[in-house]
């Protein structure tokens, strides 16, 4: 099952770079069952105080609930475990957050 996380960032419409998730000016709005529902809420909020100055500041992050192919199955590399030994991830690539 896919989840659609709606976020708001106070950014100008002509900015080419999207803000990174976790930035200081990130406002999580909610989690929705479809992209359409998330964007319907964004459309409603665009006219409200605090949002109307940046109507293009809404972003949707998609994630998967209970994914079969989740990340970090082998742990996190180069971090010491509780016994003082190092953990090494067998993969050199960083796994994706959502398929």
Buried (B, 14 or more C-beta within 10 A) or exposed (E): EBBBBBBBBEBEEEEEEEBEEEEEEBBEBEBBEEEEBBBEBBEEBBEEEEBEEBEEBBBBBEBBEEBEEEBEEEEEBEEEEEEEEEEEBEEEEEEEEBE
